[in-house]
Amino acid sequence: MRVVLFNHLFQKDSTMRKRFEQQLTIGQLPIEAVCINPKSKNALDELLVALKAIYCNKEYNEKIFSVLEKYINSGKKNTGRKGMDLWCIFVLSQVRLCLNISYDGLHNLTNNHRSMRHLMGIEKGFGFDPVEFEYQNIYDNVSLLNDEQVAELNNIVVEFGHGKIFKKKETTALLLKSDSFVVESDVHFPTDYNLLWDCSRKCLDVVSKFLKKYKNIEGWRKIGNWRYEMKGLMRELGKASTSGGQKKQERVTVAAAKYLKKAYLLVKKLEEEMPGLPIKDMADLSLIIVLEHFMALMKKHIDLVDRRILKGETIPHEEKLFSVFETYTEWVKKGKSRPSVELGKKLAITTDQFGLIVDSQLMDEQQDRDIVIEVADRILSKYKVASWSFDKGFWRKENKEILQLEVPRVVIPKLGNRNKNEEEEERSPWFKRLKNKHSAVESNINELEHRGLDRCPDRGYPHFKRYIQLGVCAYNLKKIGRQILKLEREELEAILEQNRAAA
């Protein structure tokens, strides 16, 4: 059967994008007719049923598409080739995070999963030619979203869940729980000498691209040997550092001296040869910029290795870099035995009694106690709150005092010795009850990690922030979908019970 490929139609730079295809073609199945088994407890089914509920609700359908159009279609004329529908972009972005899969896995599902294709509005029946997407179409279009846009979409999803699914009344106050965890970057464990190797190989990679493009460049006949020797000396230093035995420090010093000597020579050669590299187009210019960037980082790590190993200095934490690729990465120690160290960024989340995440904040070199007032300003401006619980990491006297002005019951166990009044408060029944219920946020964090927020595979800080917001949104949609299926099962069981009683 012939397959229709939309590689030429759905381009990232297209200007004409519809919300969804309103006019059904022959054989096309309507999105409203998507059928999900209410007995299913599969994560994808829960997500799809939530997306269908939002699509079929006129009020929230309009809100979702207004946000998508504001960002994706902003400043573009309604002319040109047809782009991927906004609804397809939204669905694909949520499926990827909900199932914690790669773009390859998403590509496979998009072209083969019938229910998902039906919800996207691209499934056809009666033997008509199927619509399929190329991998690059999916990657380019999902990448159009940004963290601010997804945060707005998530606010709409939470509003939909409260009002339409969990039937929260406007006067009902929220019971909140806040905690933080680390979303890891996709980086290897950093040491100053292996980061020096990373910088070296990237410099050599850039030079290799010039050599491949321009055959007349001289002076790099032994570029492969440079790479081989630098890597060998790095591994020799690593082996000396991790092994024991007598005269270990002497072996480490000798290995480091040899490694640094070679690194100095490479920097010198790069500085001599870089002016001779041709710059004939923008691609060449971008390669030169990359080369200069990694040369600067290479010099920095030569200095760090020299000071730490040869001169015996203790390097201040603020001078260290934990990845030359994901430079935003932080070294996070939360006092746990396993893992003792995590590499990434801390994410603070606040959940309500329905399990929905009503607020999330990525922390930039901050501790839990530093963000309490900032989070409270956002949440209390939108919601009425009856109680709010934290763990000891959020304790600060002024944090509790300010929260108590707006929140009747604030649970923040004091970090350190307690006075008589604080002791009485923490022994009170309501404090103990809310403190015990606070552990529910740990299960929310565990599920978030299953929604992709254990480790971010996307490169670059903007993509890291977008990935986190997509994970939070997918989590909320799945929670809503689970509740919808639960209500459908209860309704089905009630009907069956009535039939049995009538019989």
C-alpha positions in Angstrom: 0.0 0.0 0.0 1.3 3.5 -0.9 2.2 5.6 2.1 1.8 9.4 2.1 4.9 11.1 3.7 4.4 14.6 4.9 8.1 15.4 4.9 7.7 18.2 2.3 4.6 19.6 4.0 5.4 19.8 7.7 8.4 22.0 7.9 9.7 23.9 10.9 9.8 27.2 9.1 6.3 26.9 7.7 4.1 29.8 8.2 0.6 28.4 7.7 -0.4 26.4 10.7 -3.9 25.4 11.6 -5.2 24.6 15.1 -6.4 21.2 13.8 -7.9 19.9 10.6 -11.6 20.9 10.9 -12.7 19.6 7.5 -12.6 15.8 7.6 -11.4 14.1 4.5 -12.7 10.8 3.2 -11.7 8.0 5.5 -10.4 10.3 8.3 -11.6 9.4 11.8 -12.9 12.3 14.0 -10.9 13.1 17.2 -14.1 13.2 19.3 -14.6 9.5 18.5 -11.4 8.3 20.2 -12.3 5.4 22.4 -10.1 4.4 25.4 -10.9 1.3 27.5 -11.9 2.6 31.0 -10.3 -0.5 32.5 -6.9 0.5 31.2 -4.2 1.7 33.6 -1.6 2.3 31.0 0.2 5.7 31.2 -0.4 6.5 27.5 -4.1 5.7 27.7 -4.4 8.0 30.8 -2.7 10.8 28.9 -4.8 10.3 25.8 -8.1 10.4 27.6 -7.1 13.6 29.4 -6.1 15.2 26.1 -9.4 14.2 24.5 -11.3 15.7 27.4 -9.5 19.0 26.9 -10.0 18.9 23.2 -13.8 18.2 23.5 -14.3 21.0 26.1 -14.9 24.2 24.1 -13.7 26.6 26.8 -10.4 25.0 27.5 -9.8 24.0 23.9 -9.9 27.7 23.1 -7.5 28.5 25.9 -5.0 25.9 24.8 -5.0 27.0 21.2 -4.8 30.7 22.1 -1.5 30.1 23.9 -0.1 27.9 21.1 -1.0 30.5 18.5 0.4 33.4 20.6 3.9 31.8 20.6 4.1 29.6 17.5 2.1 31.7 15.0 3.1 35.1 16.3 4.4 37.4 13.6 3.9 35.0 10.8 1.6 35.5 7.8 -1.1 32.9 7.1 0.5 32.0 3.8 3.1 29.5 2.6 3.3 25.7 2.9 1.1 23.9 5.4 2.8 23.3 8.8 2.1 20.7 11.4 -1.1 21.3 13.2 -0.8 22.9 16.6 -2.8 20.1 18.1 -0.3 17.5 16.8 2.6 19.5 18.2 0.9 19.6 21.7 0.1 15.9 21.7 3.6 14.8 20.6 5.3 16.9 23.2 3.2 15.4 26.0 3.5 11.8 24.8 7.3 12.0 24.7 7.5 13.1 28.4 4.7 11.0 29.7 6.3 7.8 28.5 9.9 9.1 29.0 11.0 8.0 25.5 13.4 9.3 22.9 12.5 11.0 19.7 13.1 7.7 17.9 10.5 6.1 20.2 8.1 9.0 19.6 8.6 8.7 15.8 7.7 5.0 16.0 4.6 5.6 18.1 3.4 8.5 15.9 3.4 6.3 12.8 2.2 3.1 14.3 0.0 3.6 17.5 -3.6 3.7 16.3 -5.2 5.5 19.3 -2.5 8.1 19.4 -2.8 8.8 15.7 -6.6 8.9 16.1 -6.3 11.6 18.8 -3.9 13.6 16.6 -6.5 13.6 13.8 -4.3 11.8 11.3 -5.7 8.3 11.4 -7.7 7.0 8.5 -9.9 3.9 8.1 -11.5 2.0 5.2 -8.1 1.2 3.6 -7.2 4.8 2.8 -3.5 5.7 2.6 -2.1 6.5 6.1 -0.4 9.8 6.9 3.1 9.4 8.3 5.7 11.8 9.7 9.5 11.8 9.3 11.7 11.9 12.4 13.0 15.4 11.6 9.5 16.7 11.2 8.7 15.6 14.8 11.9 16.9 16.3 11.7 20.3 14.6 8.1 21.0 15.4 8.2 19.8 19.1 11.3 22.0 19.5 9.1 25.1 18.6 7.8 25.1 22.2 9.6 26.9 25.0 9.4 26.8 28.8 7.3 29.9 29.2 4.7 28.6 26.7 4.5 25.2 28.4 4.2 26.8 31.8 1.1 28.7 30.6 -0.3 25.5 29.1 0.3 23.8 32.4 -1.7 26.5 34.3 -4.6 25.8 32.0 -4.3 22.1 32.5 -4.4 22.5 36.3 -7.4 24.8 36.0 -9.2 22.3 33.8 -8.4 19.5 36.3 -9.7 21.5 39.3 -12.8 22.7 37.7 -14.0 20.0 35.4 -12.6 16.7 36.7 -11.9 16.9 40.4 -14.9 19.3 40.8 -13.1 21.7 43.1 -15.3 24.6 44.1 -14.0 28.1 44.0 -14.3 28.4 47.7 -12.4 25.2 48.4 -9.0 25.9 49.8 -6.0 23.9 48.8 -3.9 21.6 51.0 -0.4 22.1 49.7 2.9 20.2 50.0 6.3 21.5 48.8 9.5 19.7 48.3 12.5 19.7 45.9 14.6 17.1 44.0 17.4 17.1 41.4 16.8 16.8 37.7 20.1 15.5 36.4 21.9 16.8 33.3 23.1 14.2 30.8 26.8 14.5 31.8 29.6 12.2 32.9 31.1 12.5 36.3 33.4 15.5 36.2 37.1 15.8 37.2 39.3 18.7 36.1 41.6 16.4 34.0 38.7 14.6 32.1 37.1 18.0 31.4 40.5 19.1 30.0 40.3 16.1 27.7 36.7 17.1 26.7 38.0 20.6 25.7 41.0 19.1 23.8 38.9 16.7 21.7 36.4 19.3 20.8 39.1 21.6 19.6 40.5 18.8 17.5 37.0 17.9 16.2 36.6 21.5 15.0 40.0 21.4 13.2 39.0 18.0 11.6 35.9 19.7 10.1 38.1 22.3 8.5 40.4 19.6 7.2 37.5 17.7 5.7 36.1 20.8 4.0 39.4 22.3 2.8 41.9 19.8 1.6 44.8 22.4 1.3 45.2 23.1 5.0 48.7 22.1 6.2 50.2 21.5 9.6 47.8 18.9 10.9 49.1 15.7 9.4 49.4 14.1 12.9 46.0 15.3 14.2 45.1 11.6 15.0 48.2 11.3 17.0 47.4 14.4 19.0 44.1 12.9 20.0 45.6 9.5 20.8 48.3 10.9 23.0 46.0 13.3 24.9 43.5 10.6 25.7 46.3 8.2 26.7 47.8 10.7 29.1 44.4 11.6 30.6 43.7 7.9 31.3 47.2 7.4 32.7 46.5 10.3 35.2 43.1 8.9 36.0 44.5 5.5 36.8 47.2 7.0 39.0 44.6 9.1 40.9 42.2 6.2 41.6 44.8 3.5 42.4 46.6 3.0 45.8 50.0 1.8 46.8 53.2 3.3 47.8 54.4 6.6 46.3 50.9 7.3 44.9 51.3 11.1 45.1 54.6 10.9 43.2 53.0 8.9 40.4 50.0 11.3 40.2 52.4 14.3 40.0 54.5 12.7 37.2 51.4 11.8 35.2 49.9 15.2 35.6 53.1 16.9 34.5 53.2 14.8 31.3 49.6 15.5 30.6 49.9 19.2 31.1 53.0 19.5 29.0 51.1 17.9 26.1 48.1 20.1 26.7 50.3 23.3 26.7 51.8 22.2 23.3 48.3 21.6 21.9 47.1 25.1 23.0 50.3 26.7 21.5 49.7 24.9 18.2 46.0 25.8 18.1 46.9 29.5 18.7 49.5 29.4 15.9 47.3 27.6 13.3 43.9 29.3 14.0 44.7 32.5 12.1 45.4 30.4 9.0 42.0 28.6 9.0 39.8 29.9 6.2 36.5 31.8 6.9 34.5 31.7 3.7 31.0 31.4 5.0 28.9 31.5 8.2 29.5 27.9 8.9 33.3 28.5 9.0 32.7 31.5 11.3 30.6 29.5 13.7 33.3 26.8 13.8 35.9 29.5 14.7 33.7 30.7 17.5 33.3 27.1 18.9 37.1 26.6 18.6 37.7 29.9 20.6 35.2 28.8 23.2 36.8 25.4 23.9 40.3 26.8 23.8 39.4 29.2 26.6 37.9 26.3 28.6 41.0 24.3 27.8 43.3 27.0 29.3 41.0 27.2 32.4 41.3 23.5 33.1 45.0 23.4 32.5 45.3 26.1 35.2 43.0 24.1 37.5 44.9 20.8 37.1 48.2 22.6 37.6 47.0 24.4 40.8 45.3 21.3 42.3 47.9 18.6 41.6 51.2 20.2 41.0 50.9 23.2 43.4 48.6 21.5 46.0 46.0 24.2 46.1 42.4 23.7 47.1 40.2 25.0 44.3 37.2 27.2 45.4 33.8 25.7 44.5 32.8 28.8 42.5 35.8 28.3 40.1 34.9 24.8 39.2 33.0 23.8 36.1 31.1 20.5 36.1 30.5 20.1 32.4 32.0 21.9 29.4 28.9 21.1 27.4 26.0 21.7 29.9 27.7 24.6 31.7 24.6 25.3 33.9 25.1 22.0 35.7 25.4 22.2 39.5 27.1 19.9 42.0 24.2 19.1 44.4 24.7 17.4 47.8 21.4 16.8 49.6 22.9 14.9 52.5 21.8 11.5 51.2 24.0 8.4 51.3 22.9 7.3 47.9 23.4 9.1 45.7 25.7 11.3 47.7 26.2 13.7 44.8 23.8 14.6 41.9 24.7 16.7 38.8 22.0 18.9 37.5 19.5 21.5 38.8 17.2 21.4 41.8 13.5 21.6 41.0 11.0 22.7 43.7 7.4 21.5 43.2 4.1 22.2 45.1 1.3 19.7 44.9 -2.3 19.9 46.2 -4.7 17.4 47.7 -5.6 16.1 44.2 -2.0 15.3 43.4 -1.7 18.1 40.8 1.4 20.2 40.6 0.2 23.8 41.0 3.7 25.4 40.9 7.2 24.4 40.0 10.5 26.4 40.1 13.9 25.7 38.8 16.5 26.7 41.4 19.6 28.5 40.3 22.4 28.2 42.9 19.6 28.4 45.6 18.7 26.5 48.7 15.2 25.4 49.5 14.8 28.1 52.2 15.6 30.9 49.7 12.6 30.4 47.4 9.7 30.0 49.9 8.5 33.7 49.7 8.9 33.8 45.9 6.8 30.6 45.5 4.2 31.9 48.1 3.7 35.1 46.1 2.8 33.2 43.0 0.5 30.7 44.6 -1.3 32.9 47.1 -2.1 35.4 44.3 -4.1 32.6 42.5 -5.4 30.2 45.2 -6.8 30.1 48.6 -4.7 27.9 50.8 -5.8 26.1 54.0 -2.6 24.4 54.9 1.0 24.2 53.5 3.7 21.7 54.6 7.4 21.6 54.0 10.4 19.7 55.2 13.2 21.0 57.4 15.2 22.3 54.4 12.7 25.1 53.9 13.0 26.3 57.5 13.7 30.0 58.1 12.0 32.0 60.9 10.9 34.8 58.5 9.5 32.2 56.0 7.2 30.8 58.6 6.1 34.2 60.0 5.2 35.6 56.5 3.3 32.4 55.4 1.3 32.4 58.6 -0.1 35.8 57.7 -2.0 34.2 54.7 -2.1 30.5 55.5 -3.9 29.2 58.6 -1.7 26.1 59.1 1.9 26.2 58.1 4.1 23.1 58.8 7.8 23.7 58.6 9.7 21.6 61.2 12.3 23.7 62.8 15.9 23.1 61.9 17.8 23.0 65.2 16.7 23.4 68.9 13.1 24.3 69.6 11.7 26.6 72.3 8.7 25.7 74.5 6.1 27.2 72.1 7.6 25.5 69.0 7.8 22.2 70.9 4.1 22.4 71.8 3.2 23.3 68.2 5.1 20.4 66.7 3.5 18.0 69.2 0.0 19.2 68.4 -2.4 16.7 66.6 -2.9 18.9 63.5 0.8 19.5 63.0 1.6 15.7 63.3 -1.3 14.9 60.9 -0.1 17.3 58.2 3.5 16.3 58.7 2.6 12.7 58.2 0.6 13.5 55.1 3.6 15.5 53.7 5.3 12.2 52.6 2.7 12.0 49.8 4.8 14.6 47.9 7.6 12.0 47.7 5.4 9.7 45.6 4.6 12.7 43.4 8.3 13.2 42.9 8.8 9.5 42.1 6.1 9.7 39.4 7.6 12.8 38.0 10.9 11.0 37.6 9.0 8.3 35.6 7.6 11.1 33.4 11.1 11.9 32.3 12.4 14.2 35.0 15.1 11.8 36.3 17.6 12.9 33.7 17.3 15.4 30.9 18.7 14.1 27.5 18.1 17.5 25.8 21.1 19.7 25.2 21.4 23.3 26.3 19.8 25.3 29.2 16.7 26.5 27.2 15.9 23.0 26.2 16.6 21.8 29.8 14.0 24.3 31.1 11.5 23.3 28.4 12.0 19.6 29.1 11.2 20.2 32.8 8.0 22.1 32.1 6.9 19.5 29.6 7.4 16.8 32.2 5.3 18.7 34.8 2.5 19.2 32.2 2.6 15.6 31.2 2.4 14.5 34.9 -0.7 16.7 35.4 -2.4 15.4 32.3 -1.8 11.8 33.3 -3.2 12.5 36.8 -6.3 14.0 35.2 -6.6 11.1 32.8 -6.4 8.6 35.7 -9.2 10.3 37.5 -11.4 10.4 34.3 -10.9 6.6 33.8 -11.6 6.0 37.4 -14.9 7.9 37.2 -15.8 6.0 34.0 -15.1 2.7 35.7 -17.3 3.7 38.6 -20.1 4.7 36.2 -19.8 1.5 34.3 -19.9 -0.6 37.5 -23.0 1.3 38.7 -24.7 0.5 35.4 -23.8 -3.2 35.7 -25.0 -3.3 39.3 -28.4 -1.8 38.2 -28.7 -4.4 35.4 -27.9 -7.2 37.9 -30.5 -5.8 40.3 -33.1 -5.6 37.6 -32.4 -9.1 36.4 
